[in-house]
Amino acid sequence: MGYYREGRQRFGPRRGPASFGPKPVEEGKEYEVDIKEISRRGEGIARVEGFVVFVPNTKAGDHVKVKVTKVANRFATAEVVQ
């Protein structure tokens, strides 16, 4: 009797870290991008094959060459290359 049964979990199986497959950008590589919008934190947002790249110190409309500094599951961060 009771709410819980042996071998069953109340809230379903726990999931591990999600993997979203191969990324279209690589850490350390350079890309030319167009900044399309600004994030809530004031960083420029570009996309490489739909993958979001945050670029600080840019504004919407900028066309810049960037170097990717970090790649996460759903986004990357980059810095402007002079």
QUIPE-V499818 format. One line per field, one symbol per residue. ss: DSSP state (a for helix, b for strand, c for the rest). psi: psi as a letter, one per 30 degrees, with the letter a starting at -180 (. if undefined). A space follows every 50 residues. Layout:
ss = ???
psi = ???
This chain:
ss = cccccccccccccccccccccccccccccbbbbbccbbcccccbbbbbcc bbbbbcccccccbbbbbbbbbcccbbbbbbcc
psi = llekkkfkkeglkkkakkkgakkflkkflkkklkjelklfggkkklkjhf kkkkjlhllkfkjlklkkfkkaeflllllkk.
